[in-house]
């Protein structure tokens, strides 16, 4: 079965300096209100500052030019270079808000095919340029930053956003061959008509890519059982400076080290992942979810005890997230001080979940949790999970 089509991404223009889409998010009055709430919460004075505008940004001139054969794939615009300068960590956002962009890439290249990736890497190798793979730009560990010192005469940010399609689906084995540049929402939209899901929802889901998940060994929204991306990878195609590597798609092998593990979690330093065969799951139709409160001075430790019991029970909840009193208060989940909140959920594509949830809630009650009435009920419906 051949699948398509790509090109699906969050609407609007991405912010060049921080998280999200230009024009979205709180308005100035709401930002002032948020600053007031946080100032009261943390006991310090806070003031909302205006968002940067691209017209205010001054970047150093590009130090390199692409060859004519690659010029159509490359951009030296201020907006492209600024938006590819940073990831989305707190430190990155602070520098973006401060209008500080001392190390922008000299060029942003957008390959349209794997062959384009090969040509771009060949040029970077010949010209001794640093090539930095870029997926959704949501890195929080400096993975897309272009500060490479004096070792290279220039830096090219290799944006894989055009490689955004589900190319092939194996419905019998519940697997798909997927290009690495596809964003999370676009990937799920292409799988949904086939009744399938990757079931991987990191916090950066909206603005991160399959390739980014692979090279960071991403951890997903789900708390137990299938959590990290390496549990879904069947095989990879990777473009390196010395050639293309394709790892075999096998159900499993005991023949020595797995070559996939060289690239999963490598942060893109060994090559550019262009596509992958990924294990999929049937989309869930049964869900049960609730929140359990733990109160008192030892609220968090009793909540942690409940989490331990759940983890050792073999129930495998899809969500099992404990918020300490500080986080619960800041997020608005707590109804009073000294209250920890356990967000608990189950899902299945096959069967109702009352028995699983009832047993989980009994374990929580044994640990001193306050269990809401009627929490074990199953509801039906499709779609992505929501934070509790």
Helices and strands as residue ranges (DSSP letters): H 28-42, G 54-56, G 68-73, E 74-75, H 78-83, H 90-97, E 107-109, H 114-127, E 130-134, E 155-159, E 166-170, E 175-179, H 184-192, E 196-197, G 205-207, H 210-215, G 229-231, E 233-240, E 243-246, H 260-263, E 272-279, E 281-282, E 286-295, H 299-313, E 319-323, H 325-331, E 339-348, H 354-366, E 370-371, E 379-380
